[in-house]
Amino acid sequence: RKDLKGAMETLIEQKRQQLSTVEKLDEHMDFASQLIFAQNRGDLTAENVNQCVLEMMIAAPDTLSVTLFFMLILIAEHPTVEEEMMREIEAVLGKQELQR
């Protein structure tokens, strides 16, 4: 467990360093990058970031829930993306209602 935690911290630090040296952030914005920026803003702790990355790597059911959670956060933070998604859903479904 201790070795795995250390490996996660090393990988996250490498990603943090990579982000600090890139010219265009858009090309390097992935899930780990979003977590790092959330930590920088104070939304997450270093332990939260480490745990999320660890779950993404080894815990399938938790991975899905964490991924969906952050996907919904990103959609909420980008209303134009949400609007585009809704237009696409309406184009595919037409007047048909969503089914559970």
Secondary structure, DSSP 8 states (H G I E B T S, - for coil): -HHHHHHHHHHHHHHHHHHHH-S-GGGG--HHHHHHHHHHHTSS-HHHHHHHHHHHHH-HHHHHHHHHHHHHHHHHH-HHHHHHHHHHHHHHHTT-----
